[in-house]
Structures are given as C-alpha cells and as structure tokens.
Amino acid sequence: MDFLISSAMAQDMAAQQPSAWTSLIPLILIVVIFWFLLIRPQMKRNKEHRELVAGLSVGDEVVSAGGLLGKITEVGDSFVAVKLADNVTVKLQRHSVAQVVPKGTIDSAT
C-alpha cells in the first residue's frame, strides 16, 4: 500500500488535529442563529403582551384567546369582566386577552 500514499504524507496528516476552537465554531454559530430566529422574537412578543395586559382599562374592546369579542366593564388585579352581549358578562384572566381592538369593532361586527 505504500505505493498509493507515501508514508511521510500519512504521518503528516495524522499529526494535524483540529483545535478546540475550530470544533466549537459550528456550535456557537447554531446558538447565535437560534437566538436571532427563535428566542429573541419570542421574548419581544412576550414583552408586548405583558405591556398590553398591564394597559387594559374599562371601555377597551378586546378579543380573548378563545376568540370572544367584548368590552371590558371591570378591571381587577388578575381578572377582567368582559361584556359579550346584553346581560352576558364573563370574567377572564388578564393574560387570556389576546389583543385590544379599535373602538367600534363590536358595533361593526354585529
């Protein structure tokens, strides 16, 4: 087999091993990609939702996580009362409010 690869060439290749930094570069690159594509946008959405929930007030028209559309009639520490229709009021957890819609949305939806 010496005629296919010279002995000196084979010994030279065995002596060269990649450094620790070279083997860590792909792992670091994957972490950076995950940070910018998955973790950072999710943190931004969570922050926006916390601000939305903290800013709820009486009279806001909201959509719940279950898709219910109503007007807030009472705001508490953990719950909000939402009027869905005449004589129909439900209590929702503040965090189940998905979005605040512009005023007049309820009137245009019916």
N, C-alpha and C positions, 0 to 999 in steps of 0.2 A: 503494500500500500504506500510505500514511500515515494513511489513514482507519481502518485496523484497530488499529494500535498507535501511540500518539503517539511522536514522536521523542524526547522527553525521557525517557519511560519506558524505551525501548530502551537509551538511553545509560546510564541509572542501573543497569539490570540487568547490563550488560557490565562496569561498574566494580566490582561486588561479586564477589569471588572467595573461595572458602573458604580459611580459614587452614590452615597445615600441620598444626596440632594436630587440627583437625576431620577431616582426611583420615586421620590416624593412629589415631584412636579406634577404628574398626572392627577394624583390625589388632591393636591392643592387646587389645581385647575377645576376639578369636579366640584369641590366645595364652593369655590367662587361662583361657578355657573349656577349651582343650586341656590346660593344666596340671592343672586340678582333675578333669577327667574321664578323662584318659588317662595322663599322665606320673606324677602323684603316686600313684595306686593301684598302678601297676606297680612303682614304687620301693618301696612298702610291701610288696608281695608278695615282691620280691627280697630285702629285708631279713629277712623272716620265714623264707624258705627258707635263707638263709645261717645264721641262728641255729639252724634245725632241723638242718642238716648239721653244724654245729660241735658240737652237743649229742648226736650219736649215740654210743651206748655198747653194749657187749656185753650181749646179752639183749633188746635192743629188737626189737619186731616191726615190720617196715616193709613198705611197698609201693613197688616200683620204678616208674620212669617207664613201663616196659613192662608193668606190671600184675602182676609177680611178687610173691607174698606169702611172706615168710620171716622167720627170726630171725637177727640179727647174731651171728656167732660170733667175729669178729676185726675190730678196727678199726685201720686204718693211716692214714698221712698223706693219701693220695689215694684209697685203695680200702678197701672193707669186704668181708668174707666173709659171705655170707648162706646159711644152711642152708634149702633149699627143702623137702627131704624127707629120709628116711633115706638116707645115703650120697650125697646130692646137695647139693654146696656150690658156689656160684658167687661170683666176685669182681665187684663192681660199683664204678664210680666213686662217690665220695661224693655228687657232685652229681646222680646219677641216682636218688637216693632221693627219692620224691615226697612221702611222708608217713609218720609214725610212728603206728601204730595201737595201741589199748589192748591190754595183755597179755591173752592168752587168745583173741584173734581167730583165730589159726591153728587152735586146737582146735575152735572153734565153726564154722569154715569147712569142716571135713572131715566 
